[in-house]
Amino acid sequence: MEGEIFVITAPSGTGKTTLLKALLTGDSRLQFSISYTTRPPRSGEVHGQDYFFVTPEEFEGLKARGALVEWVEQFGYYYGTSREWVKETLARGVDLIFDLDSRGAWAIKEDFPQATMIFILPPHPGDLEERLRNRGDLQPEEMARRLRQGRGEVEEVHRFDFLVINDDLTLALAELKAIITAARCRTSRVWPRKAPGFLRD
């Protein structure tokens, strides 16, 4: 059976990374999407496991051929998702989870309309800035950029299939797990495999 696609979008400061790590640790059917990037590998990163590391020229070639379903530039480096890699991974029955901004999320949805779209928010608007400040590792310009981006993304919440409020980490994780379970049990996904046995004369 073909795998599912789950797209997670959240402003910086929502606890998204912590939730995703816990989600992936507890679900062997889920795999985090692997992107192409022009960023040099960091210590311990493995090509084909953390990222597909390519040169800027190779990345431009992927863009020119229309091989990327979505791509973005961040801090002078490019990141993008291979359309063919997604299709091949889904065909193996693997469920993919994406961590994308709203622009990338809707690019995935356009190519893969079956994708389940999930937005994560903190309980109160002011929590976004407070959580970013508490990190203590962001320059004022970067904090301002992330807050602007976050406000823009919040305006698109109504377009998503599910909204998870990360007030309590345990509860938010349970809600994410419930969404994934529900998506896997959709009639359109399960019934085509079961129908022949039940509808035999």
TORPA-4810 file (N, C-alpha, C, O; in nm, 3 decimals):
<nodes>
NODE_1_0.084_-0.119_0.000_0.000_0.000_0.000_0.088_0.124_0.000_0.187_0.131_0.072_M
NODE_2_0.051_0.221_-0.080_0.131_0.344_-0.091_0.131_0.420_0.040_0.033_0.419_0.114_E
NODE_3_0.244_0.485_0.069_0.258_0.560_0.192_0.177_0.688_0.194_0.126_0.734_0.091_G
NODE_4_0.166_0.745_0.312_0.095_0.871_0.335_0.195_0.986_0.340_0.314_0.966_0.362_E
NODE_5_0.144_1.108_0.320_0.223_1.229_0.334_0.161_1.316_0.444_0.041_1.343_0.442_I
NODE_6_0.245_1.358_0.538_0.203_1.449_0.644_0.292_1.573_0.639_0.415_1.561_0.644_F
NODE_7_0.232_1.689_0.628_0.306_1.814_0.621_0.282_1.896_0.747_0.168_1.929_0.780_V
NODE_8_0.390_1.927_0.817_0.382_2.005_0.941_0.433_2.147_0.914_0.543_2.166_0.862_I
NODE_9_0.351_2.245_0.949_0.391_2.385_0.938_0.369_2.451_1.073_0.267_2.427_1.139_T
NODE_10_0.463_2.533_1.114_0.451_2.602_1.242_0.549_2.718_1.247_0.659_2.707_1.194_A
NODE_11_0.510_2.828_1.308_0.606_2.938_1.327_0.718_2.895_1.420_0.703_2.803_1.500_P
NODE_12_0.832_2.963_1.410_0.941_2.937_1.504_0.895_2.963_1.646_0.826_3.062_1.673_S
NODE_13_0.934_2.875_1.737_0.900_2.894_1.876_0.779_2.817_1.923_0.728_2.841_2.033_G
NODE_14_0.730_2.722_1.841_0.610_2.645_1.879_0.646_2.512_1.944_0.557_2.444_1.996_T
NODE_15_0.773_2.473_1.943_0.810_2.341_1.993_0.797_2.233_1.889_0.793_2.114_1.921_G
NODE_16_0.790_2.274_1.764_0.770_2.179_1.653_0.881_2.074_1.646_0.852_1.956_1.628_K
NODE_17_1.005_2.116_1.660_1.117_2.021_1.647_1.110_1.912_1.753_1.131_1.795_1.723_T
NODE_18_1.079_1.950_1.876_1.066_1.852_1.984_0.953_1.754_1.954_0.968_1.633_1.975_T
NODE_19_0.841_1.805_1.907_0.727_1.718_1.874_0.762_1.621_1.761_0.728_1.503_1.768_L
NODE_20_0.829_1.671_1.658_0.863_1.585_1.545_0.959_1.474_1.586_0.943_1.359_1.543_L
NODE_21_1.057_1.507_1.667_1.151_1.405_1.713_1.080_1.295_1.791_1.106_1.176_1.770_K
NODE_22_0.990_1.334_1.879_0.915_1.236_1.957_0.823_1.153_1.868_0.808_1.033_1.889_A
NODE_23_0.764_1.217_1.770_0.673_1.148_1.679_0.748_1.043_1.597_0.701_0.930_1.582_L
NODE_24_0.863_1.080_1.544_0.942_0.988_1.462_1.000_0.874_1.545_1.010_0.761_1.497_L
NODE_25_1.038_0.904_1.668_1.094_0.800_1.754_0.991_0.692_1.785_1.026_0.574_1.797_T
NODE_26_0.865_0.731_1.798_0.763_0.636_1.838_0.685_0.571_1.725_0.591_0.496_1.752_G
NODE_27_0.720_0.598_1.600_0.643_0.545_1.487_0.738_0.499_1.378_0.792_0.581_1.303_D
NODE_28_0.760_0.369_1.368_0.856_0.315_1.271_0.810_0.327_1.128_0.890_0.311_1.036_S
NODE_29_0.682_0.355_1.106_0.631_0.370_0.969_0.657_0.509_0.913_0.644_0.531_0.792_R
NODE_30_0.693_0.602_0.999_0.717_0.740_0.956_0.863_0.762_0.922_0.952_0.711_0.991_L
NODE_31_0.888_0.837_0.817_1.024_0.878_0.782_1.023_1.027_0.753_0.932_1.078_0.687_Q
NODE_32_1.123_1.097_0.803_1.135_1.239_0.775_1.183_1.258_0.632_1.274_1.188_0.587_F
NODE_33_1.122_1.350_0.561_1.160_1.374_0.422_1.305_1.422_0.413_1.349_1.505_0.492_S
NODE_34_1.377_1.369_0.317_1.517_1.407_0.296_1.524_1.506_0.180_1.476_1.479_0.070_I
NODE_35_1.584_1.621_0.205_1.592_1.727_0.107_1.729_1.732_0.040_1.829_1.686_0.096_S
NODE_36_1.732_1.787_-0.080_1.858_1.829_-0.141_1.900_1.960_-0.075_1.815_2.042_-0.039_Y
NODE_37_2.029_1.980_-0.059_2.077_2.108_-0.008_2.216_2.139_-0.064_2.295_2.050_-0.092_T
NODE_38_2.241_2.268_-0.078_2.375_2.313_-0.118_2.461_2.344_0.004_2.577_2.382_-0.011_T
NODE_39_2.405_2.329_0.123_2.481_2.354_0.246_2.584_2.243_0.266_2.553_2.126_0.243_R
NODE_40_2.707_2.278_0.308_2.807_2.174_0.335_2.761_2.085_0.451_2.692_2.132_0.541_P
NODE_41_2.797_1.958_0.450_2.759_1.868_0.560_2.821_1.914_0.692_2.936_1.957_0.696_P
NODE_42_2.743_1.904_0.797_2.795_1.927_0.931_2.851_1.798_0.986_2.828_1.690_0.931_R
NODE_43_2.925_1.808_1.094_2.986_1.691_1.154_2.881_1.584_1.186_2.783_1.612_1.255_S
NODE_44_2.901_1.465_1.135_2.811_1.354_1.162_2.698_1.338_1.063_2.630_1.236_1.063_G
NODE_45_2.677_1.437_0.977_2.570_1.426_0.879_2.610_1.332_0.765_2.726_1.331_0.722_E
NODE_46_2.513_1.254_0.718_2.540_1.152_0.617_2.458_1.180_0.492_2.338_1.204_0.499_V
NODE_47_2.525_1.178_0.377_2.457_1.197_0.248_2.355_1.085_0.227_2.387_0.967_0.243_H
NODE_48_2.233_1.124_0.191_2.128_1.025_0.168_2.053_0.985_0.293_1.955_0.911_0.287_G
NODE_49_2.100_1.033_0.407_2.032_1.002_0.533_1.981_1.130_0.599_1.866_1.137_0.642_Q
NODE_50_2.068_1.231_0.606_2.026_1.360_0.661_1.980_1.454_0.548_1.874_1.515_0.556_D
NODE_51_2.061_1.462_0.445_2.032_1.541_0.326_2.096_1.473_0.206_2.180_1.384_0.220_Y
NODE_52_2.054_1.517_0.087_2.128_1.488_-0.034_2.212_1.613_-0.062_2.159_1.715_-0.105_F
NODE_53_2.341_1.604_-0.038_2.429_1.721_-0.053_2.472_1.735_-0.199_2.527_1.643_-0.258_F
NODE_54_2.446_1.854_-0.256_2.479_1.879_-0.396_2.545_2.016_-0.408_2.538_2.097_-0.316_V
NODE_55_2.608_2.040_-0.521_2.668_2.170_-0.548_2.559_2.267_-0.593_2.451_2.224_-0.635_T
NODE_56_2.586_2.398_-0.586_2.488_2.494_-0.637_2.453_2.469_-0.783_2.338_2.488_-0.824_P
NODE_57_2.552_2.425_-0.862_2.526_2.398_-1.004_2.432_2.279_-1.020_2.342_2.281_-1.104_E
NODE_58_2.453_2.177_-0.939_2.365_2.060_-0.945_2.223_2.097_-0.902_2.126_2.048_-0.959_E
NODE_59_2.212_2.183_-0.802_2.080_2.226_-0.756_2.008_2.305_-0.864_1.889_2.287_-0.887_F
NODE_60_2.082_2.393_-0.930_2.022_2.471_-1.040_1.973_2.378_-1.151_1.870_2.404_-1.213_E
NODE_61_2.048_2.271_-1.175_2.006_2.174_-1.276_1.876_2.106_-1.237_1.790_2.084_-1.322_G
NODE_62_1.862_2.072_-1.110_1.737_2.011_-1.061_1.620_2.107_-1.079_1.511_2.066_-1.121_L
NODE_63_1.642_2.234_-1.048_1.537_2.333_-1.065_1.499_2.347_-1.212_1.381_2.351_-1.247_K
NODE_64_1.599_2.355_-1.296_1.575_2.375_-1.440_1.497_2.259_-1.501_1.416_2.280_-1.592_A
NODE_65_1.520_2.139_-1.452_1.450_2.020_-1.506_1.312_2.003_-1.444_1.238_1.913_-1.483_R
NODE_66_1.277_2.087_-1.349_1.147_2.072_-1.283_1.142_1.952_-1.191_1.035_1.897_-1.166_G
NODE_67_1.260_1.911_-1.141_1.268_1.791_-1.058_1.229_1.816_-0.913_1.210_1.721_-0.837_A
NODE_68_1.218_1.943_-0.873_1.190_1.976_-0.734_1.044_2.017_-0.717_0.995_2.106_-0.787_L
NODE_69_0.977_1.952_-0.625_0.838_1.987_-0.600_0.829_2.117_-0.519_0.730_2.190_-0.529_V
NODE_70_0.931_2.146_-0.441_0.939_2.273_-0.368_1.085_2.301_-0.337_1.165_2.208_-0.326_E
NODE_71_1.118_2.430_-0.324_1.254_2.466_-0.286_1.253_2.603_-0.220_1.160_2.682_-0.238_W
NODE_72_1.358_2.629_-0.142_1.366_2.756_-0.070_1.513_2.791_-0.051_1.599_2.703_-0.046_V
NODE_73_1.541_2.920_-0.040_1.676_2.966_-0.007_1.675_3.015_0.137_1.589_3.094_0.176_E
NODE_74_1.770_2.968_0.217_1.784_3.011_0.356_1.930_3.033_0.389_2.013_2.943_0.373_Q
NODE_75_1.961_3.153_0.435_2.096_3.187_0.479_2.201_3.156_0.371_2.312_3.112_0.401_F
NODE_76_2.164_3.181_0.246_2.258_3.166_0.136_2.269_3.025_0.080_2.347_3.001_-0.012_G
NODE_77_2.191_2.931_0.133_2.193_2.794_0.083_2.053_2.757_0.033_1.953_2.813_0.077_Y
NODE_78_2.050_2.661_-0.060_1.923_2.615_-0.116_1.885_2.479_-0.058_1.970_2.394_-0.031_Y
NODE_79_1.755_2.462_-0.040_1.698_2.336_0.006_1.579_2.303_-0.084_1.504_2.392_-0.123_Y
NODE_80_1.562_2.176_-0.118_1.450_2.140_-0.205_1.418_1.993_-0.197_1.501_1.911_-0.158_G
NODE_81_1.295_1.959_-0.235_1.246_1.821_-0.229_1.230_1.764_-0.368_1.166_1.825_-0.454_T
NODE_82_1.287_1.647_-0.389_1.277_1.579_-0.517_1.140_1.515_-0.535_1.097_1.435_-0.451_S
NODE_83_1.071_1.550_-0.642_0.940_1.491_-0.671_0.952_1.340_-0.691_0.870_1.264_-0.639_R
NODE_84_1.053_1.297_-0.765_1.070_1.155_-0.794_1.103_1.077_-0.668_1.053_0.965_-0.649_E
NODE_85_1.186_1.134_-0.581_1.220_1.066_-0.456_1.096_1.046_-0.369_1.079_0.939_-0.309_W
NODE_86_1.010_1.146_-0.363_0.887_1.133_-0.285_0.802_1.020_-0.341_0.752_0.936_-0.266_V
NODE_87_0.785_1.017_-0.473_0.702_0.912_-0.536_0.759_0.773_-0.509_0.685_0.680_-0.477_K
NODE_88_0.891_0.760_-0.523_0.954_0.629_-0.501_0.941_0.585_-0.356_0.919_0.467_-0.328_E
NODE_89_0.955_0.678_-0.263_0.945_0.646_-0.121_0.803_0.604_-0.085_0.783_0.506_-0.013_T
NODE_90_0.704_0.678_-0.135_0.564_0.643_-0.109_0.531_0.507_-0.168_0.456_0.429_-0.108_L
NODE_91_0.586_0.477_-0.285_0.558_0.349_-0.351_0.608_0.231_-0.268_0.557_0.120_-0.282_A
NODE_92_0.708_0.255_-0.182_0.759_0.148_-0.094_0.674_0.133_0.032_0.705_0.050_0.118_R
NODE_93_0.568_0.211_0.043_0.480_0.202_0.158_0.525_0.282_0.278_0.473_0.264_0.388_G
NODE_94_0.621_0.372_0.258_0.672_0.455_0.368_0.586_0.580_0.381_0.551_0.643_0.282_V
NODE_95_0.551_0.615_0.504_0.480_0.739_0.531_0.582_0.850_0.553_0.671_0.837_0.637_D
NODE_96_0.569_0.958_0.477_0.665_1.068_0.485_0.608_1.184_0.565_0.490_1.218_0.553_L
NODE_97_0.694_1.246_0.646_0.655_1.365_0.718_0.747_1.480_0.679_0.869_1.464_0.675_I
NODE_98_0.688_1.595_0.649_0.761_1.713_0.603_0.750_1.823_0.707_0.646_1.841_0.770_F
NODE_99_0.857_1.897_0.724_0.861_2.017_0.807_0.888_2.134_0.713_1.003_2.156_0.673_D
NODE_100_0.782_2.209_0.677_0.794_2.311_0.574_0.723_2.440_0.614_0.630_2.439_0.694_L
NODE_101_0.770_2.552_0.557_0.694_2.675_0.572_0.569_2.664_0.486_0.554_2.569_0.409_D
NODE_102_0.479_2.761_0.499_0.350_2.749_0.430_0.364_2.745_0.279_0.287_2.678_0.211_S
NODE_103_0.463_2.818_0.224_0.482_2.816_0.079_0.519_2.676_0.032_0.460_2.626_-0.064_R
NODE_104_0.616_2.614_0.098_0.655_2.479_0.062_0.544_2.379_0.086_0.526_2.284_0.009_G
NODE_105_0.468_2.400_0.195_0.360_2.308_0.228_0.257_2.302_0.116_0.211_2.194_0.078_A
NODE_106_0.220_2.419_0.063_0.116_2.419_-0.041_0.170_2.374_-0.176_0.094_2.328_-0.261_W
NODE_107_0.300_2.386_-0.196_0.360_2.328_-0.317_0.351_2.176_-0.312_0.322_2.113_-0.413_A
NODE_108_0.377_2.117_-0.196_0.362_1.972_-0.179_0.217_1.932_-0.202_0.190_1.834_-0.272_I
NODE_109_0.123_2.006_-0.144_-0.019_1.974_-0.156_-0.065_1.979_-0.301_-0.150_1.900_-0.343_K
NODE_110_-0.009_2.071_-0.379_-0.048_2.082_-0.520_-0.009_1.957_-0.598_-0.087_1.909_-0.680_E
NODE_111_0.110_1.904_-0.572_0.156_1.785_-0.642_0.100_1.656_-0.581_0.079_1.558_-0.652_D
NODE_112_0.077_1.658_-0.450_0.031_1.539_-0.380_-0.093_1.576_-0.299_-0.085_1.597_-0.178_F
NODE_113_-0.209_1.585_-0.365_-0.331_1.634_-0.299_-0.378_1.547_-0.183_-0.460_1.590_-0.102_P
NODE_114_-0.325_1.424_-0.173_-0.364_1.338_-0.061_-0.294_1.376_0.068_-0.327_1.321_0.174_Q
NODE_115_-0.200_1.469_0.063_-0.123_1.507_0.181_-0.212_1.560_0.293_-0.306_1.636_0.267_A
NODE_116_-0.184_1.520_0.416_-0.254_1.570_0.533_-0.177_1.690_0.588_-0.059_1.679_0.622_T
NODE_117_-0.245_1.804_0.597_-0.181_1.930_0.632_-0.210_1.964_0.779_-0.326_1.973_0.820_M
NODE_118_-0.102_1.983_0.857_-0.114_2.003_1.001_-0.040_2.131_1.041_0.076_2.151_1.004_I
NODE_119_-0.108_2.217_1.115_-0.046_2.341_1.164_-0.034_2.331_1.315_-0.124_2.282_1.382_F
NODE_120_0.079_2.380_1.368_0.103_2.379_1.513_0.118_2.522_1.562_0.190_2.602_1.503_I
NODE_121_0.050_2.554_1.672_0.057_2.686_1.734_0.079_2.673_1.884_0.042_2.572_1.944_L
NODE_122_0.138_2.775_1.946_0.139_2.781_2.093_0.002_2.829_2.139_-0.078_2.873_2.056_P
NODE_123_-0.027_2.823_2.269_-0.161_2.860_2.315_-0.196_3.008_2.301_-0.313_3.042_2.286_P
NODE_124_-0.095_3.097_2.306_-0.123_3.240_2.303_-0.030_3.309_2.203_0.084_3.266_2.187_H
NODE_125_-0.075_3.416_2.135_0.008_3.484_2.035_0.142_3.531_2.090_0.244_3.520_2.022_P
NODE_126_0.143_3.584_2.212_0.267_3.635_2.269_0.370_3.528_2.299_0.488_3.558_2.319_G
NODE_127_0.327_3.401_2.301_0.419_3.292_2.331_0.526_3.277_2.224_0.638_3.235_2.253_D
NODE_128_0.493_3.312_2.100_0.591_3.298_1.991_0.715_3.381_2.019_0.827_3.331_2.013_L
NODE_129_0.695_3.510_2.049_0.809_3.598_2.075_0.880_3.558_2.204_1.003_3.560_2.210_E
NODE_130_0.803_3.521_2.306_0.864_3.484_2.434_0.954_3.361_2.419_1.065_3.358_2.472_E
NODE_131_0.906_3.261_2.346_0.984_3.138_2.329_1.110_3.164_2.248_1.215_3.105_2.274_R
NODE_132_1.100_3.252_2.147_1.218_3.285_2.068_1.321_3.360_2.153_1.441_3.334_2.144_L
NODE_133_1.273_3.452_2.235_1.365_3.527_2.322_1.434_3.434_2.422_1.552_3.451_2.453_R
NODE_134_1.360_3.338_2.472_1.416_3.246_2.572_1.525_3.157_2.515_1.607_3.103_2.589_N
NODE_135_1.527_3.141_2.382_1.633_3.062_2.321_1.770_3.125_2.343_1.868_3.056_2.368_R
NODE_136_1.774_3.258_2.332_1.897_3.331_2.360_2.004_3.320_2.254_2.116_3.367_2.276_G
NODE_137_1.974_3.260_2.139_2.077_3.243_2.036_2.044_3.314_1.906_2.108_3.289_1.804_D
NODE_138_1.944_3.403_1.908_1.902_3.470_1.787_1.937_3.619_1.792_1.912_3.687_1.891_L
NODE_139_1.996_3.667_1.683_2.021_3.809_1.671_1.888_3.882_1.650_1.793_3.822_1.599_Q
NODE_140_1.880_4.010_1.687_1.753_4.084_1.674_1.695_4.080_1.532_1.574_4.068_1.515_P
NODE_141_1.783_4.089_1.430_1.734_4.086_1.292_1.670_3.952_1.259_1.566_3.946_1.194_E
NODE_142_1.734_3.844_1.304_1.680_3.711_1.277_1.551_3.687_1.353_1.458_3.626_1.301_E
NODE_143_1.545_3.736_1.477_1.421_3.722_1.553_1.307_3.797_1.485_1.195_3.746_1.477_M
NODE_144_1.334_3.916_1.438_1.232_3.995_1.371_1.185_3.926_1.243_1.066_3.926_1.212_A
NODE_145_1.280_3.866_1.170_1.244_3.795_1.047_1.153_3.676_1.077_1.053_3.654_1.008_R
NODE_146_1.188_3.600_1.180_1.108_3.482_1.215_0.969_3.522_1.263_0.871_3.453_1.234_R
NODE_147_0.960_3.631_1.337_0.829_3.676_1.383_0.743_3.723_1.266_0.623_3.695_1.263_L
NODE_148_0.803_3.794_1.169_0.728_3.836_1.051_0.678_3.716_0.974_0.562_3.711_0.933_R
NODE_149_0.767_3.619_0.954_0.729_3.499_0.881_0.619_3.423_0.954_0.525_3.372_0.893_Q
NODE_150_0.632_3.417_1.085_0.531_3.347_1.165_0.395_3.411_1.155_0.294_3.342_1.143_G
NODE_151_0.390_3.544_1.159_0.262_3.614_1.147_0.199_3.587_1.010_0.077_3.571_1.000_R
NODE_152_0.280_3.583_0.906_0.228_3.554_0.773_0.172_3.413_0.763_0.069_3.391_0.700_G
NODE_153_0.240_3.318_0.828_0.194_3.180_0.823_0.064_3.161_0.902_-0.023_3.084_0.861_E
NODE_154_0.051_3.231_1.014_-0.070_3.220_1.096_-0.193_3.261_1.015_-0.302_3.208_1.038_V
NODE_155_-0.177_3.353_0.923_-0.290_3.397_0.842_-0.344_3.286_0.752_-0.454_3.298_0.698_E
NODE_156_-0.268_3.177_0.736_-0.310_3.068_0.650_-0.359_2.945_0.728_-0.386_2.841_0.669_E
NODE_157_-0.371_2.957_0.859_-0.410_2.843_0.941_-0.541_2.781_0.892_-0.556_2.659_0.890_V
NODE_158_-0.636_2.865_0.852_-0.768_2.815_0.813_-0.765_2.720_0.694_-0.862_2.649_0.669_H
NODE_159_-0.655_2.718_0.619_-0.645_2.632_0.502_-0.599_2.490_0.537_-0.609_2.400_0.454_R
NODE_160_-0.550_2.471_0.656_-0.494_2.342_0.694_-0.604_2.246_0.742_-0.711_2.288_0.786_F
NODE_161_-0.573_2.115_0.732_-0.670_2.013_0.773_-0.685_2.005_0.924_-0.795_1.984_0.975_D
NODE_162_-0.575_2.022_0.997_-0.575_2.007_1.141_-0.492_2.117_1.206_-0.395_2.166_1.149_F
NODE_163_-0.533_2.153_1.328_-0.460_2.252_1.408_-0.433_2.190_1.545_-0.525_2.148_1.614_L
NODE_164_-0.305_2.186_1.583_-0.264_2.134_1.713_-0.209_2.251_1.795_-0.120_2.323_1.750_V
NODE_165_-0.262_2.269_1.915_-0.215_2.373_2.006_-0.116_2.309_2.103_-0.152_2.221_2.181_I
NODE_166_0.010_2.353_2.096_0.114_2.293_2.180_0.125_2.369_2.312_0.218_2.447_2.334_N
NODE_167_0.029_2.344_2.399_0.032_2.399_2.534_0.096_2.298_2.628_0.178_2.333_2.712_D
NODE_168_0.056_2.172_2.612_0.110_2.061_2.688_0.172_1.963_2.589_0.103_1.910_2.502_D
NODE_169_0.303_1.938_2.601_0.374_1.857_2.503_0.315_1.717_2.490_0.300_1.666_2.378_L
NODE_170_0.281_1.655_2.601_0.226_1.519_2.597_0.094_1.516_2.522_0.070_1.426_2.441_T
NODE_171_0.008_1.614_2.549_-0.122_1.620_2.482_-0.105_1.651_2.333_-0.171_1.590_2.249_L
NODE_172_-0.018_1.745_2.300_0.005_1.781_2.159_0.058_1.661_2.081_0.017_1.637_1.967_A
NODE_173_0.148_1.586_2.141_0.201_1.466_2.076_0.092_1.363_2.056_0.085_1.299_1.950_L
NODE_174_0.007_1.345_2.155_-0.105_1.251_2.142_-0.199_1.293_2.030_-0.251_1.208_1.957_A
NODE_175_-0.222_1.422_2.016_-0.309_1.471_1.909_-0.247_1.446_1.772_-0.316_1.406_1.678_E
NODE_176_-0.117_1.469_1.759_-0.049_1.441_1.633_-0.059_1.292_1.598_-0.085_1.257_1.483_L
NODE_177_-0.038_1.207_1.695_-0.048_1.063_1.672_-0.189_1.024_1.629_-0.207_0.938_1.542_K
NODE_178_-0.290_1.087_1.689_-0.429_1.059_1.654_-0.460_1.101_1.510_-0.531_1.031_1.438_A
NODE_179_-0.405_1.216_1.469_-0.425_1.263_1.332_-0.366_1.164_1.233_-0.428_1.131_1.131_I
NODE_180_-0.246_1.117_1.261_-0.178_1.023_1.173_-0.254_0.891_1.166_-0.270_0.834_1.058_I
NODE_181_-0.302_0.843_1.280_-0.380_0.720_1.281_-0.509_0.736_1.199_-0.545_0.647_1.122_T
NODE_182_-0.577_0.849_1.217_-0.701_0.873_1.143_-0.676_0.877_0.992_-0.754_0.823_0.915_A
NODE_183_-0.567_0.941_0.951_-0.535_0.949_0.808_-0.509_0.810_0.750_-0.548_0.781_0.637_A
NODE_184_-0.444_0.727_0.827_-0.415_0.591_0.780_-0.540_0.504_0.771_-0.541_0.402_0.702_R
NODE_185_-0.646_0.545_0.840_-0.771_0.468_0.841_-0.876_0.524_0.747_-0.991_0.479_0.750_C
NODE_186_-0.842_0.620_0.664_-0.939_0.675_0.571_-0.997_0.566_0.483_-0.925_0.476_0.438_R
NODE_187_-1.127_0.574_0.459_-1.193_0.474_0.374_-1.127_0.466_0.237_-1.106_0.357_0.183_T
NODE_188_-1.093_0.582_0.180_-1.033_0.584_0.046_-0.899_0.513_0.042_-0.854_0.471_-0.065_S
NODE_189_-0.835_0.499_0.157_-0.707_0.432_0.163_-0.723_0.282_0.189_-0.656_0.200_0.125_R
NODE_190_-0.812_0.245_0.282_-0.823_0.107_0.326_-0.918_0.023_0.241_-0.889_-0.093_0.210_V
NODE_191_-1.033_0.082_0.202_-1.137_0.004_0.136_-1.094_-0.057_0.002_-1.131_-0.172_-0.024_W
NODE_192_-1.020_0.011_-0.083_-0.981_-0.053_-0.210_-0.909_-0.186_-0.191_-0.919_-0.274_-0.278_P
NODE_193_-0.837_-0.203_-0.081_-0.768_-0.330_-0.056_-0.863_-0.436_-0.001_-0.847_-0.555_-0.026_R
NODE_194_-0.963_-0.390_0.074_-1.052_-0.483_0.141_-1.176_-0.518_0.059_-1.234_-0.625_0.075_K
NODE_195_-1.216_-0.426_-0.029_-1.342_-0.443_-0.101_-1.354_-0.575_-0.177_-1.459_-0.639_-0.168_A
NODE_196_-1.251_-0.619_-0.250_-1.267_-0.744_-0.327_-1.308_-0.863_-0.241_-1.389_-0.946_-0.283_P
NODE_197_-1.253_-0.873_-0.122_-1.287_-0.985_-0.034_-1.429_-0.977_0.020_-1.496_-1.078_0.035_G
NODE_198_-1.475_-0.854_0.049_-1.607_-0.837_0.107_-1.718_-0.839_0.003_-1.833_-0.872_0.035_F
NODE_199_-1.687_-0.804_-0.122_-1.789_-0.790_-0.225_-1.795_-0.908_-0.321_-1.859_-0.898_-0.425_L
NODE_200_-1.730_-1.017_-0.288_-1.735_-1.135_-0.374_-1.875_-1.193_-0.374_-1.945_-1.192_-0.273_R
NODE_201_-1.915_-1.244_-0.489_-2.047_-1.311_-0.499_-2.045_-1.443_-0.423_-2.146_-1.513_-0.420_D
</nodes>
